[in-house]
Amino acid sequence: MQVLFKDFEEILPLTDHEKVLIESKISFQKIKRKSLVLKEGKVCKLYTYIQSGCFRMYGIDDKGFSHNIQFAAEGDWIADIGSFYTQTASKLNIEAIEDCEIYQINQPDLYWLLENLPKVNRMFKVISENNFVEIQNRVLQNFSSTAEQRYLSFLEQYPHLSSRLPNTQIASYLGITPEFLSKIRKGLTKKRL
């Protein structure tokens, strides 16, 4: 819990009493690589904080191809927000790319914390706002940037993940083929030389 509290306290300091209340509502789990914490068609019942490891959120199109929407690693939160808040079936999957250690909170417990601890309310507001800005920027990039620009932006946004993720995962996130990603990487290497 100390890692989670440290991240929270970058926004607002917590009292010992607040930490005890938060701890009482959050559960810890170890998740194996390739395990799903959300499966398409199911309701997203848990908001997940990643202490260690990496997740991807993805959808599958009509042709069976998967498209990565988001990555989340140490210090990030991940959930299908629409499904979580409306309690409707998700169109997305959330899968562990690596073995992970996570904390999870269900909707009723999160709502209780938001209502009873103003600091938690403020923290989740900041987390939600940051995620919204990230998604907004990604949408803008998808229709106004070249694949190379999107890749450079990915490296800037996820510098700690570029060496941990296979080309197929990064290419799916960028909306290109792994082969085209290899060409982009080779071209960037030549430019640096």
N, C-alpha and C positions, 0 to 999 in steps of 0.2 A: 504493500500500500504506500510505502514511502515515496516511490517514484511517482505515483499518481498524485499524492499530496504535494510533492515538489512542483509538478506541473501546474496544479491548481494555484499554488502559492505564488507563481509567477504573475498571476492575475490579481489575486487577493489573498492576504494571510488568513489562515484558518485557526480557530481556537481548538483546544483539545476536545471540548464538548462537540464542536462541529465535526471534527474528524471521527469521533466515536459514532455519531449519527450516520455519517456517510458510510463508514465501515459496516454498519449494521444493515445497509441496504444493497451493498455491492458484493458480488461473489467472484471468486478467483477460479480460473480453470486453465489447464494445459491442453492445448489443441495440437493434434498431429498435422503435418503437412498434407495437403489435399482435402482436409476436412472442411465441411461447410458449416458456417454458423447461421446461414440463411440460404434457403432453397427456393427457387422460383415457384410461385403458386402458394407458398406459405406466408403467413403474416409475420412481419418482423417484430418480434416480441422483446428483443434485447438490444440495447445500445452497448457497443463494445469498445473498450479502451485497450490499446495494445501496449503491454509492458515490454515484450520482446517478440520479435518475429515480424512477419509482413503478411498482409491480406490484399486481395484484389476484389473489387466489386465489378461484376460483369453481367451483361445480358446476352441472350442467344437469339440471333435473327431467324427468319423463316427458313433459311437455307442451312441452318445448323452451325453457323459460324459464331464464335464468341467474340464479344467486343468489350474490352476493359474500359470502365468508366472512371474508376478511381483506384489508387493504391493507398494503403495506410500501413504505417510502420510504427516503430517505437514512439510513444508520446501522442499518437493520433487516436481519434475516435472514429468509428465507422458504424453505419446503420443505413438501411433504406429509410430515409426520413419520412417519405410519403406513406409508406406502409406502417411504420412505427407510430406515427401520429394519428392516422386514420383507422388503423387496425384493419386494413384491407390487404388482400393477397398481393405479394410482391411480384414484380416482373424481373427481378434481379436475383443474382446469387452472390454470396460473399464467401470466399474460399481462402483458406490459409495457404500461402505460397511456401512458407517455411513452418517448422514447428514453432508454436507460439505460446506465450503466457499472457493471459488476458484477464481483465476485470469486466464484468457485465452487470447491467442494471436493467430491470424490467420497467415497463411504462408506469404502472401504479407507484412503484418505489421512487422513480425519477420525479414523477409529479408531486409526490409527497415532499421530496427534498426541495424541489423548486418552490413549492408553496411555503415551506417552513424554514428554509435557510436562504435568505436573500443573496448571500454570497454565491451559493450554488446557482441560483437563478442568473446572476450576473455572469458567472463563468460559462454557463451553457449558452448564454446570449452571445458572448464573445466567440465561442467555438462555432456556433451556427453562422454568425456573421462572416467569420473567416472562411468557412466552407462555402458559403454563398459567393463570396468574392472569387474564390478559387474556381468554382464552377462557371461563373460568369466569364472570367478570363479565358477559360478553356473553350467555351462556346465561341467567343470572339476569335480565338486563334484558329479554330476549325474552319471558319469560312473566310479568314483574311490573311492566313499565314501559309507559307510553303511548308512542305514536309520537313525540310531542314530547319526552318525556324521553329516548328513545333518540337522537333527533337532537342534543339538547344534550350528551349523553354522547359522541356521535361527535365533536362540535366540541371537546370537552375532550380526547379521546384523540388526535384527528388535527387539531389546529389549523392545521397547515401544509398540510393537504391539502384543506380545505373549498373553497378558491378554485381549486384545481388540477383537481378532479374534476368531471365533468359531473353534473347532477342525476340522470341515469339510473343512474350508478354508485353514488351515495350512497343513492338510493332502494332499489336492489337490496340493498345492505348492511343497510338498516333494515327491509326486508321490507314496503315500502309502494310505492305508485305515484309516479312523478315529479310527477304533478298534486297528490297529497296532500302531498308534500314542499314544493311551492310554497305551498300553503295554510299549512302550518306556518311557513314562513319569513315569509310576510306577517303572520301572527298575532304572531310574535315581534317583528317590526319595529314593529307597532302598539303592543305592550306597552312597548317601549322609548321610544316618543314621548311 
